[in-house]
Amino acid sequence: MNTLSHEPCTQTPDLFAPLTEAEKTSAPVKVSAFKEEWEPVVPAPSEPEMPSGAQAMWVYRNAEGRPLFARFRYDGTNQSGAATKEVRPLTYGRRVWMDKHNRQHDVTGWHWKQPAKPLPLYGLDRLAAHPDAPVLLVEGEKAADAGALLFPDYIAVTSGGSTSATSADWSPLSGRDVTIWPDNDEPGEKYAQAAIEAARNARARSVRAVKLPDALPAAWDVADPLPESMASEADADAADTLRTLLDTAPQAEANVKMPPGYRMTPRGLYFTPDATGDTLPMPIWVSAPFEVMAETRDEGGIGWGVLISWLDQDRRYHQWAIPKKMAHGEGKEIAGELEDAGLNCSISATRHLRQFIASVHTKNRLRCVTTGGWHKTEQGPVFVLPNGTTLGIGRRAVAFQTTRAASGAEYATAGTLEDWKREIAAYAVGNSRLVFALSVAFCGPLLDIMGEQSGGFHIVGKSQSGKSTSLYAAGSVWGKGDRDGQVRSWRGTTNGTEGIASETSDTLLILDEMGQADSREVGDITYMLANNTGKQRAGRNGEARTRKTWRSLFLSTGEVTLATKMGEAGRRAMAGQEVRLVNIPADAGAGMGLFESLNGMPSAGDLADHIRNAARTSYGTASHAYLEALVKDRAEDEAGLSAGIKGMVGRFETDCLPGGPVDGQVRSVVRRFGLVAAAGEVATAYGVLPWAHGEATGAAKVCFHAWLEERGGTQAAEDREAIEQVRAFIEEHGESRFTLLGDPDGEGENPHTRTNYRAGFRRLAETPDGGRWEYLILPETWRKEVCKGMDAKRAAQALRASGYLLPDQSGKMSQSVRLPNIGKARVYVVSSTIMGGDNA
């Protein structure tokens, strides 16, 4: 026969003859409404041959060993360099078709076509040759060949890939003892459940299913070697381990119990009403086909739901854990969500869909969780992404349950990890703000491990300085790095941001352009995000509803600081808010805005454009690789992992803080910077970030010192603000509201001055260096005006600690002084040295 190619094989030499000149210059003729004919000939009169470029061939045969059809595997790579696998069927038969030049072809031979359904099982000849042997049913021909070698006393068969169960003829399993060995992934579990039902319907004598150990890696099948943790390198030991799993396989139970009147077919879900009279009812089409995988509930037995999966019209896989309470609400809500995610539903049969969701039962039970991030299972820690992807040894015991079928679309992946490292992460080297932003992206999953609170970083600077570029790079760690994906806007309500925070728990929350936020709400939003919990609300009957919670490091940008934004609404930023969201200047001081190194790019603008474009094509893979390693380390030695990170944070704090007293607020912030540095170093150690050791730590130190310099020192923010406020009051009213005393002892008043709205007095005190002014502030003015909006007592303590407020001989904050027309009174005495700006 002819050598196989991507085109159908033919025995007609003129089929691929070069076009004539007339054909080349003429427009293609519109093909008539000719319907292609395909008549498979089985068994085939000849054997198929391995085509050029194929990596493997499997021939399906009948009981006599004659070929029915073949399947070939082609390995390759896509445009982004990711590995691809394609399996193609080849069947002997007669094909009649019309080409674009309206030429009809009638060819009998081998064609890239499937035989008529139902399709035969792979291994029918071996089944017929050993009618009494037990049967091993696996997913895929490669696994069947491996199973035949591992267990020669079994007959290994398969229907093909994970979606082939509904297309196969299972009747040869009638009367046989069947053991199903699933692949260790969700498609494998789905195939196994379908095969169990199919074997039972085929009247198999017994059906068992191998129970896979939790220690097996994801996607493992019988063609793969066992991990070293389960068996030594000796082949005999590995074979014994696998044999034990096969011999101890328990009886398989049917997973799904369909409600009365419902059946699932390859064309979808149907409901048949009860018969009335002599008229046979017609089945009602409810929806396109889907798979019922498990029932879900939380660890307290609340929040029951049904986990289903389906393929949309583009053959993309979806799954949704539908809360059962939705079945008792609006019927259109469930159907609308399914339609939005590609599962077609009947408009007139929504009540039947609701009834099915409320009534279907399964053997499988999964624990449902309603937030992403870290969760504990009996098998170990798992990490749930907002799109339902679950990582960890206990991943098969958990399902992510939401009221939206298409939730978590922002956490999709594109490209490969190597693409992301080369096109984004590599360009961050030498750029402290960019390295820091990427390190922040990896920090969220460490909060739970370290027991740390949420907090944020605000990159502030002028427009077009590269601020948003850092957000796009950080967002690409988790998903698409733009405003259609990970990058959200500050422009939203407190309630809306609360929902976003809950969805991004333990990952990364990105908010761009604080200037667009409501100045009346921005402070409340900052407090809420850092406090890990949303607003307490009442239910319909007045009872307390469950509050949304999260853990998150959030990254923000803006042309203004939080204090400036709140000031627009006449509000004052509290020290707690500024500690929860710390400012980092966007300008790195190299004359290129955010950047310090161009890494081969012609200009800062070109570098920013490159990163923004790359963040739209290579994304999501870095977080998956990072989490897979982190979940494994946490499961194996959480105490060791925590101690290692704690050590890195401690060393960072020691290196960054100067000697002398340091306020607790500064220590809290430096630990947050240190945790970001640790996250970057851990991701580097895992091979996710292509940086040298110390790159993340160095960038975090640069950004911390920039924050500390902007802040003005290591003292408490309230103390610094108190000094600044008293200084500002004296600067504004130093002569107009402070009466000049005639002598240093305050015994006289200058007769040439008149003071309106007096706040106190001022006098010239003798000192060894020539004298200084002192401001004597009356107590009521001190409390109501000078220290307005702050704790007056603490303000006095802060000024005294800095040497600006002069206590009396007994150490009291105020002094007793004789004042003209007043007599003896206690006043706060502030030295004019406060005007020098030295508040260290």
N, C-alpha and C positions, 0 to 999 in steps of 0.2 A: 504493500500500500504506500501511498505518498507520505512524505514526512509531514508531521502535523505542524500547524502554525496557528496563529490567533484567528485565522479565517477558517471557514468550514472546509473539510477535506473534499476533494472532488476527483472523479475519474474522467472528467471532460477537459482535455488539454486547452481548448479555446477559452475556458472560463476566465483565466487570468492573462489572456493575450493582451499586448499593448493596445491602447486606443488608437483608432485611425485618426488622421488629421481632421476629418469632418467631425468626429466625435469630440475631439479636443476643443474645437472652436464653437461647437453648438452648445446651447444651454441644455441642461439636463431635462429630459422629458418627464413630466409629472407621471408618477407611477399610477396605474389604474387601481381601482378598488379590488385588487387581487388579494385574496387571503392566502397566506403561506400555508402549505400542507406539510404535515409531519407524520409519517407512519413508521414507528419503531419496529424493527425486526428482531425479535427475541425468541430463542437464543440467537446470537450472532453466528454467522457462518465462518468467521475468522477471529483470530486473537487480536486485541488492540496492541499497539506499539507505543513505547515511551516517546512522547513528543519532545522536540528540542526546547530546552529551557526549563522543563519540569523537574522538580526535585524528588517526587515520589509518585508511584502509581499503585492503585488498588483495584483489582478486578472483582466485581460482583458476579457470582456464578450461581447456576441453578443446582438442584440436588444431584444432577448427573455430572456436574463440573464444567458445563459449557458456559461461555461468557454471556452475561446479560447486559452489562455496561461497565464502564470504568470511571474512576475518579482520579484526577491528577492535582498535585499541589505545586503552586508556583510561589516562590519566595522573592521578595523585592523590597524596594524602599519607595516612599512617597516623596513629594516635592520638598518636604521639610527634613528628609533624611530618616524618618521613622520606619522601622521594619514593618512590612506588610506580608500577609499570607492570603492567597486566593486558591480556592478549590473549585475545579471545573469538571462537570460530567461529560462523558463521551459515550455515545450510543450509536449502534448500527441501525440504519433504517433508510427510508426514502424521504427526501426533502425536496419540495417544489417551491421555488420562490422567484420573485421578480426583482431585478436590480434597478438602479436609478435610471438606466437608459431603456427601461421597458423591455429588457430581454429576459425571457423566462428560462429558468434552469431547473432541470429535473435530475437529481443525482442520488444514487443509492450507494451508501458507503458509511464510513464513520463520520459523525457530526457532533459538534459541541451542543448536544441536546440531552435531555433526560428521557428515560423511558416513561411509559404511562404510569400514573399513580394507581394503586399504592405501590411504592417502591420496595424491592426485595431487601432482605437483610443481608449484610456482609457476613459470609461464612455458612451459607446454606448447604454447600457440598460437605463441609465437615459435620454439620448437624445430621445430615442424612447418613453419613458413614458411621456415626456413633449414636444410635438412637436412644441408648440408655444413659449416656454420659450427662452429668450436670452442665448447666449453661452459665457462662459468665458474660453478663451484658454490660458493655462499657460505652463511653461516648467517643466516637471517632475511630477510624481504621487503624491509625498508628497505635492507639491504646489496645485495640483488639489484637494486633500482631504481638505486642509486648505481653499481653495477658496469656496468649497461647504458649509463649516460651516460658513464662513464669509458672504456669499451672497447666501442665500437659494433660492432666486428668480431666480438665474442664474444656468445653468448647466455647471459645471466645467469639462473640458476635457483636454487631452494632448496626444501628440504623443510619449512622453517619454523624453529622454535627449536632450541636446542641438544640437546633430548631427542627430536627428531622423526625421527631417522634410521631407527629400527627400525620405524616405522609407515608409511613411504612406499613407493610403487611406483616403483622405480628403472628399470624396463624401458625407458622412453624414452631412456635413455643408451646403449643397445646400439649398438655400432658407432661411437660418437662419441668425439672427443678431449676429455677432461675435465681441467680444471685446478681444483684446490680451493684456495680462499683462506680460511684459518682466521681466526677472531677471536683476538686476542692475550691469551688467558686460558686457564685450565684447561678450562672447558666448551667453549671453541673448539677446543682440541686434541683433546678427546674427540670432538666432533662430526666433526672432520676425519678422525680415524682410522676412525670408523664409516662415514663417507661413502666413504672409500677402499675399504673392504671391500665396501660396497654397490655401488659403481660397477664393481668387478671382477666381483662376482657377476652383475651385469647385462650382463657381456661388453662393457664399454666398450673401444674400440680401444686407448686409452692413458689412463693416469691419472697426472697430475703434481700436486705440492703446492707452493705458494709457501712459500719459506723466509723467515720474518719477521725483520727486523733486530732486534737487541737494544735499539736506541735507541727503539723504539716504546713508548708508554705502555701500561699495563695496560688490557685490555678494548678496545683500538683495533680498529676494523674499517674496511672500505673506504668506509663512509659518513662517516667522520671525517676532518678535515683532518690533514695531516702535521705533526708538531712542527717548529718553526723550525730545530732543529738538523739536520734532514734535508733541508730544502728551503727556498728563499726564499719570500717572499709571492707571487711570480709563479705564477699558475695553471699556466703552461706548464712551469715547472721541477718543480712537484709532480707533474703528470701524467707527465712523463718519468721521474721516480723510480719511480712506481707501475708504469709500463709496463715498466721494466727488471726489476722484481721479477717481473712476470707472465711476461715472455719468457724469463727465466732460471730459471724454476721447474724443479727436478729431478724425475726420475721418482719417483713415490711407491712406497714399499715397504710390504708388509703388515707391520703392527706385531706382531701376535700369531700365534704358531705353536701351535695347540692340540695337546695330547697326543692320541695315538690313542684313539679311543672317546669323546672328550668333544666336546660342542657347547653353545654358549650360545644360548638362545632368549629371546624376550620373557617366557617363564614361568620361566626360570632355567637353571641349569647341569645338564646331563644327561650320564650316562655309559651307554654301551651295551656290554655285555660281548660278547666274541667268540662267534660262533655255535657251538653244539655239536650235532652230528647234524642232524636235519631241523627242529629247533625254533628258531624265530626268537626271539632274546632280547628282552626288554622293556627299554626305556630306564629307567634308575634316576634319579629326581630327587635332586639333590645339594644344591642351595641356590637361593635367590631370585637373580634376575639381578644381576650386577655387571660392572664394566668393568675389564679388565686394562690398566693404563696403561703400565707400564715395569718392567724389572728394575732392582734397586738394588744397589750395593756401595760400600764406602768407597774412599778414594783409594789404598789399598794393595791393592785387590782382595779384601778380606775383608768378611765380613758381608753376604753376598748375600741378597736378598729380592725380593719381588714387590709392587709398588704397585698396589692396586686401589681402585675407588671405587664407591659405590652410593647409592641414595636409600632412606631408610627409609619406613615406612608413612605418615608425615606429610609426605613429600616433602622431607625435609631431607637435605642433601648430606653424605656422609661419605667419608673416604679413610683407608687404612691401608697402610703399608709393612710387610708381614708378613715377619719374618726366616725364611728358608727352613729354618733349623735347627729351627724349631718343628714343621715337618712330620715330623721324625724323633723327636718326643717324644710326649706324650700327644695323641691325635687330638682329644679333647674340648676341648683348650685353645684351638685355633684357632676351632673352631665356637662355643665358649662366648663368646669375645671378640666374634665377629661377631654373635651373637644379642644380646649386651648393647648393641651399637651399631645394632640395628635390621635386620640382614640375617638372614632366616630360613634355617636350615640343617636338613637331615634328620638325625635322631638316628641312624638306621641306616646312613647313608652317610658317616660321618665319615672312614673310611679313603679313600674316593674323593676327598673334599675335600683331604685331606693329599697324596694322590698328584698331584692337579691342581696344587697350590701348588708341589710339588717338581719337577714336570715341565714346566710351561708356560714358554715362552720368548718374548721380545719383541725387536723391533728397537731400541726405545728403551732407553737406559741412563741412569740417574740416579745421582748420587753420594748415598749415604745418610749421614746424620749422626744420632748418637744423643743429642745434647744440643742444647737450644735456644741462642739467642744468635747471636753473630757467627760467620760462616764465610767463607772465601775461595774464590772460584771463578775460572776463567780470565776470565770476563766482568767480575768486580769483586766487592766485598763484598756479602754477603746477610745478612739477619737472619731467623732461624727462631724463630717463637713455639712454645711447647710444645704448641699445638693443631694444629701442622702448617702454619699460615699462614706463607708465605715472602715477604719483601719485598726488593727490590733487583733490579738489572739482570740478575743471574745466577740469579734465582729458579727458572727452569724447569729448571735443571740439578741441583737439590738436592731431596731428599726426607727427611722426618723419620721415622726408623725406630725403633719401640718394640715391646715385647712386649704392649702393650695397645692395643686398637682405639679405646677411648674416652679416650685420654690428652689432657690439656690442656683439659678442660672448664671449668676455672677461668678460661680466657682468652677466654670468649665476649664478645660485645658486645651492648649494648641501648641504645635511644635514639639520639640524634644528638650530635655534638660540641657543637653549640650548646646542647643540653639540659644537657650535663655542665658546660659553662662557666658557664651561668646558674644552675644549681641547686646546684653544689658549689664550683667554683673561685672564683666571685665572692664567696662568703661568707667566703673565707679572708683577703681583704684586710684589713690592719690587725691580724691575729692571727698573731703571730710563730711560734708552735708549729705552727699549721695550715699556714701558708705553707711552713714548713720541711719538714713531713712530705710535702706535695705535691711539693716540689722534690726531696726524696730519691727519690720515686717515679720521677722522670725521670733519675736519676743513673746507674743501673745500666749502660745502654748506653755511657756515657762511660768506664767503667773500662778497657775494651779499647783504646779510641782513645788514652787517656792512659797506658796501661801501669801503672795503679794497682792496688794490692792491694784485696782485699775488706775490709770493716769494717762496723761497725754503730753505731746510736744507740739509746739506751735512755731512753725517756721515763718518768720515775719520779715517783710522787706518790700521794696518798691516793685511796681509792675514790671514784667518782662525780665525778672532777675533769675528765673529758673526754678521758682518755688514749686510750681505745678509739675515740672519734670520729675522732681524727687518723689512726688506722689504717684505718678504713673509707674515709675520704676518699682516702688514699694508695692503698689497694687498688683503688678505682674507676678509677684510671688504667689498670690492666691488665685488670681483669675485675670480676666481681661483688664489691662491697666489703662482705662479711660473712663469718661463720664457715663458710658453705657454699661460699665462693669463695676469695678471696685471703688472708683472715685465718686463719692457723693458730695452734694453741696451743703454748705452751712444753711442755706436758705430753706428752712423748714420749721415746723413747730416742735415743741418739747415732746409731745406725744408721738409725732412721726419719728423723731430721732431715737426715742425709747424703743420703738419697734425695730429700727435698724440695729441698735446696739444689741438687742436680744438675739437677732439673727447672726451677728458676727462674733458671738461669744468665743473667747479663746483664740480668735484669729486676729484680724486687724480691721479697725474702723478708720476710714479716711474721710475727712471733711475739708473741702476746698473753699477758699475765699470767705473768710469770716466777715468781710465787709458786707456780704449779702444777707447776713443773719439779722434777725430782729434784735435790736439793742436792748429791748426790755426782757428778752428771754435768754440771751446768750450766756449770762452768768448762771442761771438755773440749769441750763443744759450742761454746762461744764461740771457743776456740782453733781448732777445726776449721773453723768457718764463715769465719773471717778468713784462714785459711791456704790456702784455695782447693782443698783436696784432702781426700778421705776416707781411711779406714783401709786399709792394705795387707792384703790377705787372700790366703790360699792356695787354690788350686783343689783338685779332687778328688784329683789325683795329687801334690799338694804344690807345684806350680808357682805362680808369682806371678800373680794375676788382675789385670786392668786396674782401676786405681783410678778412682773417680768424681772428676771435677774440675768446677770452676765458677768464676765471678766474680760477686760479688753484694754489693750494699749491703743490709744487713738492718736492719729497723726493729722495735723491741721496746718493750714497756711492762711495767710492774709496780709494785707498791706497795713493793718493796724493791729495793735495788741488787744488783749482782752480788756484791760483797764480802759483803753481809749474807746473801745466799742461800747462798753457799759456807760462811759461818761456821756455818750451821745444822748442817753435817756436820763441823764442826771443821776445815775447810780454810781456807787463807788465800789471798785473791785476789792473784795476781802482778801486777806493774805492766804486763806485756805484755797481760794479759787486760783490764785496765781501760782500756788505750789502744785495744784492738781494739773494745771496746764502751763508748762514752763516755756518761756520764749527762747528761741534760738535765732540769732540774726541770719538771714538768708545770705547776706554778702560775706563771702569767705575771705575778703581782703586781698584778692589777687587781681583785681580789676576785671574779672570775668563773671561777676555776679555770684551764683552758687558754686561755680567751678574754680578749681585751682590747677587742674591738669586737663588738657584736651585729649590726651591719649591718642594722638595721631589725627584727630579731626581738624579741619581748617580753622574753625572758629567755635566759640561757645554756642552760637545759634545752631550751627551744624550738629554739634554734639547733642543739644537738646532735641532737635528734630529727629535725630537717629534714635534716641532712647524712646521718644513718644511713639514713633512708628513701630519699633521693635516690640513695645509693650502691647501692641494690638495684634501681633502675630505669634509671639512666643510667650506663653503665660500658663500659670497654674501648675506646671510640672515641678517647680522648686519646692512648693509646700508639700506635695505628695511625697517626694523623696525625703524631705526633712522629717515629716511626721512618721513615715515608715521606720526610720532609724530611731527617732525619739520614743515612739510607742514601744519598740522592742527593748530599748535600754530601760525604760521605766518599768516594764513588766519583769525584766530580769533582775534589776538592782536599783529600785527607786531611791533607797537611802544613799547609795553611792553616787547616783546621778545628782541628787539634791546637794550632797556635800561638795561635789566638784564644782557645781555652779555657785554655791555659797562662797567657796574659796575664791573664785574669780571675782565675785562682787566685793568681797572683803578687801582683796588686794587693790582693786580699783579705788575704793574709798580711801584707803591709806595713801595711795599715790596722789590723789587729787586734792585732799583737804589740807590746808596749811596748819601749822601749829597754833595753839591757843584755843579759846572757846569757840565752839561752832554750834549754832542753833539747831534744834531738832528738825526744823523745816528743811534746812540745807542738807542734813544727813539723809532725810527721806528722799530728797531729789537726787543726791549723788548715788544712792542705792539704785534708783530707777535707771539712771544713766549706766551704772555698772551692770545691771541686768541686761540692758540693751547690748552692751559690749560682750557679755557672756553669750547672748543669743547669736551674735555674729560669729564668735569664735567656735561655738558648737556647730553651727551650720558649715563653717569652714572645715572643721574636723570631720564632718560627715561627707565632705566632698561636694556639697551642694553649692557653696560659694567658692569661686576659683581664686581665692585670695591667699596671701601669705599669712602665717600666724602673726597676730598682733595688729593686723590692718584694722579690724573692727574696734579693738581697744583704743588704738591711737586716735581714730576718728571720734569716738565717744568722749575722749579726754579733751580734744579740741572744742567740741560742742559744749561740754560742761563748763569749761573755763570761759567760753564766750557768754554763756548764760550768767555765770557768777560775776563777770565784769559788768554786764548790763544791770545786774541786780544791785551791785554796789557793796558787796561784802557778805560775810557769813553770819551776820547777826539776824535776829528774827525780823521778818518783814514788817510786823506791827511796830517794832521798835524803830526801824529805819523810817517808816512812814510818820511816826510821831515826831521824830527829829525834823523831818522835812516840813511837816505841817507847822511846828512852832517857829522854825526859821522863816517860812513863808509869811507867817503872821507878823513877825517883827519887821521883815523887809517891807511889808505893805504899810504898817502903821507905826513904824519906829519913832517918828517925830510928831505925827498928828494925834496919837492917842496915848502917848506916854509923857506925863508931865515932867519937865526938867526940874530936878531938885537942886537947891542952891549950894550945897556942900556935900562932901562924901558921906557924912553921918546922917544925911536926910533930915536935918533940923530946920531947914528953911526951904522956901519955894521961890523960884525965880519970878519976881513981880512983873516981868515983861511978857510972860507967856500965859495963854488961856487955852485950856484943853477941853474940847467937846467930845462927848462919848468916851470918857477916859477909861482905858483898860488897865492903867497902872502908872508907874513912875520909872524914871531912868536917872541914873547917877553915874558919876565918874569915880571909880574906885582906884586907889593907889596900889600899884604893884611894883615889884623890883624892876620890871622892864619898862616902866613909865606910865602905867595906868591902863584901865580898860573900862568899858561901859558895862553896866549891869542893869537889867530890866526887871523891875519889881511888879509882878503881875498879881492882881487881886484874885482871891480864890474863886469867886463866882464867875469872873471873866475867864479864868483858867478852865473851868469845867464846861461852861456853856458856849464859849467862842473859840478860844485857842485850841482846845482839844475836842471840838465838836465832831461827833461821829466816831469817837474812839474812847477807850477806857482812860479817863484822866489820871487815875492812880498809876496805871502801868506806864503811861506816857512820862510821868514824873520820874519813875524808876529808870526808864530807858535813858532819859536825859542825864540823870545822875550817874548812871553806869558809864556814860560817854564823857563825863566831866563837864557838861554844859549847865547842869542845875546844881546850885550851891546850897547844901543843907545847913542846918544850924549846928551848934557845937554838940548837941546831943544826938545828931544823926537824923533828925526829922527832915522831911522833904521841904517844908516851908520854914521861913525865919520870922521871928517877931521883930518888927521894925516900927519906929515912931514916924508917923506920916503927918504932914501939915493938914490941919482942919479935920483930921481923923483920929489922931492919937495912935496908941499902939495897935498894931494889926499884924496878922500873919500873911505873908506874901510868898510867892514862888520867885526866887531870884535866879535869873537866867543870865549867864555870862555871854558877852558879845563874841566870844570865841566861836559860838555856834554859827556865826555869819561866815566864818572862814571855809565852811564846807567840809571840814575834817570830822567825819562822824565815825571814825574807826574806833 
